[in-house]
Each structure stands twice: as C-alpha cells, then as structure tokens.
Amino acid sequence: MLETRSAVYKMLQQSASEERRIVKWPPPYSMTMTPYQERDFDVTVHRACLSVSSAPRISKLIVLGDVAVAASYYRGANIIMLVFDLTSLLSLSHCKQWLEEAARSNTGNYFVFLVGTKRDLMSTQVYEIVEKRAITIAESLKAEYWSVSSKTNDGITELFSRIAALSFNAAIIRELNSTKQEQIGTNLISIQCCVPGSREVGSLVQEKYVEIILK
C-alpha cells in the first residue's frame, strides 16, 4: 500500500504549519541579484486558483554540489540549486560545470539558484569579497544568488519559500498552456484563494506541506 511504501505519505499532515504558509510573494535575496523580476503571482494563476480543479505536476528541485550524481538525477528538473561553500572559492568555481551537466539532461525551462553556505563562518569583510565574485558568476549563469547558513538557519526558510512560489507559479502557467490538463492527486501543496470582498475561500489542492494563499 501507498502508506507502507512512501515515507512522504507518512509525513503528510491535514494542514501546513504556520511557518510553511506562503501568504505573499517571497522576495529574492536582493532584487539586484536575480534574473526573476516577478513581484507577485501571475494574474492567470490567481484566476486559475479560483476556477480550475486540477493540480499542477509536482515540481522537481535538484541540489548540486561537491558530490557525484547519476545522470538520471538531473532529468526533469524544474529548479536547479547550485550549492557552494562560501569559505572555498574552489567550490564556487565548480558551479558552472555542475550547471552544464544538469542542463544537458533538461531541455525545458527551469529556475537556477546559486546558493552560498556557511555564511556564519565568515567575517563581514571577507564575505563582501567572496560575494562580489559569487554575484558575477550568478549573473553569468543567469541564476538567483542567495547566501545562507544552515547552522543559524539564516535565509533557509526565505530561500525555500522563494523556490516554492516561483515553481508553483510556473507550474500553474505551464498547466494552463498545456493542451491536455490532467488532474494530479499530488496532495503536496495547498492553495487557498481568497476572493476580494468575500469570506469564501476556495481550496484547489488538499495539501499538507506548504500552503500558498493567494489574495
């Protein structure tokens, strides 16, 4: 049965916890460090959440770093996250190669994020030097740049909220543009659409991990 085979199924909850609810469009790390200039969910996405009963396909995020992965891991990616160590310029120099390897297995559109980790280990002065180099590489890769710390949790929630919003927005638009709309029982995202001037809330997908509330 699904329950015995799927660890994801076992973790599903009746509703997303408060910290996992996206109630407004998440901003980038910096508006000057991203090629993605959207400032809100697309108007067609707002409309779809009020009228369409089908759910988008699950978006696939792949995380690349200093580790060998099989080619099959790259396929079908909607988001490519290049993770490097801020304390190692050698790690940063590998990001272009990682993206090229992933791009060979993905012909469709995908978002690219360049994420520097271990921000907590760096002084402000040293970080500013590394950041300039990282931003230059991010621009060449057409990637959105982020600096985070897993130890202190600085930027982690904001990063994944940003990824969730961008990928969901793109997924809905992709489904609307598709000639064949399929109903996917993913149960992975809950979208609540609040109609202006009304107390009625329409639920598009019965989800459990992240709630995206469009107003």
Buried (B, 14 or more C-beta within 10 A) or exposed (E): EEEEEEEEEEEBEEEBEEEBBBEEBBEBBEEEBBEBEEEEBBEEBBBBBEEBEBBBBBBBBBBBBEEEBEEEBBBBBBBBBBBBBBBBEEBBEBBEEBBEBBBEBBEEEBBBBBBBBBBEEBEEEEBEEBBEEBBEBBBEBEBBBBBBBEEEEBBBEBBBBBBBBBBBBBBBBBBBEEEEBEEBEBBBBBBBBBEEEEEEEBEBBBBBBBBBBBE
